[in-house]
Amino acid sequence: MNLHRQVRVLALCVFACLGLAACSSTRTTYLEDGARGYALSCKGYLNSWQACLVEAGQVCGARGYRTIAGNEYDRNMIIACKDPAAAK
């Protein structure tokens, strides 16, 4: 195995580890009242509760969001985007 190939393999391993360490996910869900909500999971060694809050802000944009449930320790939250009329 030549040096160039070893460097590429090492770089791939580093990026894979960082990807696993900073993993976050968002999925659509439905709330008890039937409204659409989003379940966010900000697991990973490099993520924090603030990463979840930023992700929530990105999901809903200028409308803003309200937190339905959240656990700072587990870094999980369920949010609902605010009504566009309420954001004004």
Backbone torsions as a table, in degrees:
resi	resn	phi	psi	omega
1	MET	NA	122.9	-178.4
2	ASN	-79.3	168.6	-175.3
3	LEU	-62.4	-41.7	-179.6
4	HIS	-60.2	-42.4	179.2
5	ARG	-67.5	-38.6	178.9
6	GLN	-63.1	-40.8	179.2
7	VAL	-64.9	-42.2	178.8
8	ARG	-63.4	-42.8	178.9
9	VAL	-64.5	-42.8	178.6
10	LEU	-62.9	-44.1	178.3
11	ALA	-61.8	-41.6	178.0
12	LEU	-61.9	-42.0	178.4
13	CYS	-64.3	-41.1	179.4
14	VAL	-63.4	-46.4	179.7
15	PHE	-65.2	-36.1	177.4
16	ALA	-64.9	-42.7	178.7
17	CYS	-64.5	-42.7	178.3
18	LEU	-64.2	-38.5	178.0
19	GLY	-61.9	-42.1	178.2
20	LEU	-69.9	-34.6	-178.0
21	ALA	-72.3	-27.4	-175.2
22	ALA	-114.7	38.8	-174.4
23	CYS	-79.1	133.6	172.5
24	SER	-143.1	153.3	-179.6
25	SER	-145.0	152.8	177.0
26	THR	-132.9	132.2	175.5
27	ARG	-135.7	148.7	178.5
28	THR	-76.3	140.3	177.1
29	THR	-142.5	177.1	178.0
30	TYR	-123.1	137.8	-177.0
31	LEU	-83.7	173.3	-178.4
32	GLU	-58.0	-33.0	-179.3
33	ASP	-85.9	4.6	178.6
34	GLY	91.1	-7.2	179.3
35	ALA	-72.3	154.8	178.1
36	ARG	-75.8	139.2	176.1
37	GLY	-136.8	180.0	-179.8
38	TYR	-134.5	132.2	175.4
39	ALA	-100.3	121.1	-178.9
40	LEU	-112.3	136.1	175.3
41	SER	-127.3	120.1	-177.4
42	CYS	-114.8	52.3	179.6
43	LYS	-73.0	171.5	176.2
44	GLY	115.0	149.3	-175.5
45	TYR	-63.0	-35.8	-175.9
46	LEU	-89.2	-7.9	-179.5
47	ASN	-87.4	159.0	178.5
48	SER	-138.1	176.3	176.5
49	TRP	-61.6	-35.9	178.7
50	GLN	-63.5	-32.4	176.5
51	ALA	-63.2	-37.2	177.1
52	CYS	-66.6	-41.4	-180.0
53	LEU	-65.0	-39.3	177.2
54	VAL	-65.2	-44.1	178.5
55	GLU	-60.0	-42.0	178.2
56	ALA	-61.3	-41.7	177.6
57	GLY	-63.6	-36.7	179.5
58	GLN	-72.0	-35.2	-179.6
59	VAL	-64.5	-43.8	-174.3
60	CYS	-96.3	-16.5	177.1
61	GLY	62.5	-140.3	-174.5
62	ALA	-67.6	-19.2	179.4
63	ARG	-65.9	-30.0	-175.4
64	GLY	82.9	176.4	-178.1
65	TYR	-145.7	163.3	171.3
66	ARG	-123.7	141.8	-178.4
67	THR	-85.2	122.6	177.5
68	ILE	-85.7	-46.3	178.2
69	ALA	-150.7	148.6	178.6
70	GLY	-162.4	147.1	178.7
71	ASN	-134.5	105.5	-177.2
72	GLU	-62.0	-35.8	-178.7
73	TYR	-66.7	-45.7	-180.0
74	ASP	-85.3	-11.0	-179.6
75	ARG	57.5	48.8	174.4
76	ASN	-124.8	145.6	174.5
77	MET	-153.5	153.2	172.5
78	ILE	-117.8	129.5	-177.2
79	ILE	-128.0	161.6	170.8
80	ALA	-129.6	133.1	176.6
81	CYS	-71.6	142.2	178.8
82	LYS	-71.6	157.1	175.5
83	ASP	-62.7	134.5	-179.2
84	PRO	-55.4	-33.6	179.3
85	ALA	-68.1	-31.5	-178.4
86	ALA	-76.1	-19.7	-176.4
87	ALA	-77.5	-14.4	-178.1
88	LYS	-80.2	NA	NA
